[in-house]
Amino acid sequence: MFNLTKISDLIRLPPDEFSLPLSEALEDLINAKYSNKVIHNVGLCITLYDILEFEDGLTRNGDGSVYIKTTFRLVVFRPFVGEILIGWVSSCTEEGLNVKMEFFDDIFIPKHLLFESCVFIPREQAWVWKNGDDDFYIDTNEKIRFRVEQEVFTQHQPKNPGTPEDEQQQHNSPPSYMIQGSCQSDGLGLVTWWD
């Protein structure tokens, strides 16, 4: 679920950070730049793990900052396909289930990857797994166990904040990193079903 990823980057050290020890200042700047950000085809960056090396800083004309080439490792969330994870159902729609974890909300289980005899009940906004004579409800805020089936990375172009249409379009665009899951095996589905 978590990986260490090695990255090299040119870190800008502004003058107000000069009073701090260099490693501490670099740590703060790297965390500010990368934590809770998605790197395309890498995953969701959680935090800095360690700094492997850094070179002497360079300055630019007209800028009081120092630019330091730094190599470091980040803790990255990127589960492998087939991994079993636990989250909470955040919403149920006719298309499937939206699932969230403590730090990641972009998980979707489409209806064709739920149990075979699952039916959506619109008035209750819930899915029901009809297993023989028993009905097992899948409601929001229930703990669910699922298998990772696919990762979807979407590259977005930077946009200038401006008109309300642009902001609305950004809200409706797919997330940068999404996980598609399934619940089609024994032991998957709501955790309470299998206790």
Buried (B, 14 or more C-beta within 10 A) or exposed (E): EEBEBEBEBEBBBEEEBEEBEBEEBBBEBBBEEBBEEBBEEBBBBBEBBEBEEBEEBEEEEEEEBBBBBBEBBBBBBBBEEEEBBEBBBBEBEEEBBBBBBEEBBBBBBEBEBBBEEBEBEEEEEBBBBEBEEEEBBBEEEBEBBBBBBEBEBEEEEEEEEEEEEEEEEEEEEEBBBBBBBBBBEEEBBBBEBEE
